Amino acid sequence: MEAKLPDKQYMKIGEVSRLTSLNSSVLRFWETEFDRLCPIKSRTGQRLYTRKDVELILQIRHLLYQEKLTIAGAKSRLAIVSDSSTKLTIEEKSDCSAHDLVDEVRQDLRALRRMLD
């Protein structure tokens, strides 16, 4: 179940789709079904997933596809597992993320520049 996740703070939906072998439409649907799955959105509306979001997606995928649970069953299983953990709201995630997002974009641009040189 453990996939090799890149060492990035945020990942776009296309990258998460490739890492998890799920269609982006499935990821968007799961956002409506699982309250804990709430990627932040950039100014342009691009979904940005954290490492915890991707780990949650992998958990959900395992519950639905390997254990053959229904969505309701997966929700209840996740509720049991995470009853002691706290849930971050979108506002809490975005409060500290603007500076980090700029840093990550800079790193991506530098990597792109090196590839083009």
Secondary structure as UniProt FT lines:
FT   STRAND          11..12
FT   HELIX           13..20
FT   HELIX           24..33
FT   TURN            35..36
FT   STRAND          40..41
FT   TURN            43..44
FT   STRAND          47..49
FT   HELIX           51..61
FT   HELIX           62..66
FT   HELIX           71..81
FT   TURN            82..84
FT   HELIX           90..95
FT   HELIX           97..116
//
